[in-house]
Amino acid sequence: MDIYSGAILVSLVVYIAVGNYAGRRVKKLDDYFVAGRRAPTLLIVGTLVASLISTNAFLGETGFVYDGQAGPYLLWPAIAAVFYIYGALFFGRYLRRSRAITVADYFGRRFDSQRVQTAAGLTIIFGLGGYLLAVTQGAAYLLTQVVDISYNQALVVSWLSYTAFTMYSGSRGVILTDTLMFLLFSSVALAALVYLINDAGGMSAAVYDLARLPEKPDLMSWSGIVSGDAPFTSGLHFALWYVTILLSWGLVYAISPWQSSRYLIARDEHVVIRAACVAAVSLAVLEIALYLASAVINLSDPGITPSHEVMIHAAKNLLPALMGALLLAGIMAAALSSASTFLSLVGFSLSNDVFAHASLSDDKMLRLSRYTMLGIGIVVLMIAFVTPVDLFWLTYFVGTLFALFPL
């Protein structure tokens, strides 16, 4: 076992241990669904950002930036991130005030309709089920690049890694592990950027060399590379697509169930507002760090293929061994944090929102929720075995569904 696989293994053991410790403190339904509604600002920020940042950010988007879209991805991240604040002000604080246990439950109460709650629950199940598929495949793909196992074996390992604590501990375990993962991948991403920038001769030299890179002459332009083999034919073509994506993801940050549901766990409405403001800044800084790091990798090797492996390449070949190992553990953490959130929300919606269950006691609902979560996870795992991996476009398609069809 080398240092890279060792770092991932240790991190997995820590997450499972923390999640199962949290699970032993689950005594009632509120503990399982909304962590007792006692989470402070740090835990809300941690779970907001960790549930959003996944393997798509570390592998899919960084590969897209590396290929030719560094300029626009460095200029505009804050446009979408500011929607966190709008979402908290105009939706999140009312969601917290409702004391619902799921987002679909909130809409069922708001319109006094089980049919509305069921429809909202089904939206969550199918939308987040697709996203869960993407992050499960992303975690498995990363494992195959680090550990000498097959892709199918890696799928089982990654699935077991997040299911082991999510099914048992519910939201209480998810927010604790999410925050640990957020602190890990954020700190190591910033450290990796600093190292790569220094290795390139400093910020000024790195930006100057990237702007004049002969292999990718428009890498740092406002529209990136938009000719030749690029997916966009002109600057206008790219701008229309990217502005649409930014606004769509902005709505995702504001109202999507896997983001807004985090406010149900908050201690009070003040925590909701503070967490949204801190999450907006944290996300913008983290995305700029990841995108700039992937762009700077071009100065070492502009021809890495497939491009979604640029951060893995940097971890193994450009960074010191320990930093590279922590970066790979951070990428794995990004996958598991999103997966645990999606699995819990899909399980909650299927057990609580799709069917009326007023006659069930808390103990029976807890058992039903856990079994439902296990069943959903198995279905996603089976689909992952036969579905091709496409981290970037699958994530963009599933994520923005919640902007097109907001709850």
Buried (B, 14 or more C-beta within 10 A) or exposed (E): EEEBBEBBBEBBEBBBEBBBBBBEEBEEBBBBBBBBBBBEBBBBBBBBBBBBBBBBBBBBBBBBBBBBBBBBBBBBBBBBBBBBBBBBBEBBBBBBEBEBBBBBBBBBBBEEEBEBBBBBBBBBBEBBBBBBBBBBBBBBBBBBBBBEBEBEBBBBBBBEBBBBBBBBBBBBBBBBBBBBBBBBBBEBBBBBBBBBBEBBEEEEEBBEBBBEBEEBEBBBBEBBBBEEEBEBEEBEBBBEEBEEBBBBBBBBBBBBBBBBBBBBBBBBBEBBBBBBBBBBBBBBBBBBBBBBBBBBBBBBBBEBEEBBBBBBBBBBEBBEEEBBBBBBBBBBBBBBBBBBBBBBBBBBBBBBBBEEEEEBEEEEBBEBBBEBBBEBBEBBBEBBEEBEBBBBEBBBEBBBBBBEEBB
